[in-house]
Structure formats: structure tokens, C-alpha cells
Amino acid sequence: MKVTTSFLRLPDGHLLLPADEVTELLRRLAALWIESAEAEDSELAPDTVAALVGALTEVADNIDAECIALMPAREDED
């Protein structure tokens, strides 16, 4: 899995990462877990993988929802 990120450094030294990159990473990781669990020689417990994938997906969905809620309302252009 190759991931490129767009870190942004604040004047106080903290790093920021765009939310869409975080959610993409979480969803890609979940997809890789599913692929690994479906492999013939996998020793991963399907129920555990399903729970982990569900948790990652829920976190990604929550981040997306929070970001959407923060977006300014668009005014209709008539």
C-alpha cells in the first residue's frame, strides 16, 4: 500500500493532515484487511476482521460527517 500525505505544519509545530486523506487511509486499510482475511492461507478470524473493518469504517464515516457539518451552507444562486 502506497500512501502519500499532505501534512501541514502549524506555527506552534503541530501537524495537520487533511480529513479526506485520513478517511481514505482508514478505508484502504479496512479493504486490505478484508483481502487478507479472504486469502486461502489466511489465519485471520473472519469475525475479528469484520469487527475491525466495521470499526474503521465507522470512524471514517464519523470524520466525513463531522467535516460535512462544518462546511458553510451554500446559498442558492437564482
N, C-alpha and C positions, 0 to 999 in steps of 0.2 A: 504494500500500500504506500503510494507516494502522496505526501501531503505538503502543500505549500501554504504558508500562513502570512498574513499581513499584520504583523504586530505594530502597534502604535505606542510610543513611549511618551508618557506624560511628564511635565516638568518636575514632578515630585519623584520620578523614577519608576512609577507603576507602569505596567504594560497592559494594553488593551488588545483584544482580539475581536474582530467583527463577529457578531452573533450568528450570522449566516454560515460563517466558517466553522464555528463551534457545532452548530446543529448538523452541518454536513459531515463533520468528523464523527459525531455520535452515530449518525445513521449509517455511515460507511462501516464503522466498527461493528455495529449490530448485524449488517449484511455479511460481513466476514465471519462472524460467529456462526451465523446460520449455515454458510457454506462449509465451514469446518465441521459443524455437527452433522451435516448430511454426507460427509465423506465416508466411504466404506470402512476405512480403518480408524474412524474416529472413536475415541473412548469417552467422548463428552456425553454427559447425561442430557438427553433431549429436554427434559422438564426444566433443568437448571438453565440451559441455554435459552429456552423460551422465556423464562422469568427474567434473565438478564437483558435479553433483547427488548422485552416489554418495558423494563425499567429505563433503558437507554432511550427508547422511543418516546416514552412519557416525558423524560427530561427535555428532549429535543422539542417535543410538541409544546411544552410549557414555555420554553425560551421563545419559540416562534410566537406564541400567543401574547406573551408579555411585550415583545417587540412591536407587534401589531397594535397593541393597546397604547403604546407610547407614540405611535405615529400621529402627526397632526391630521385633523379632519380635512378632507378636501372639499372645497366649495364647488358647487355645480357651476359650470360655465354655460350660461344661457345666452 
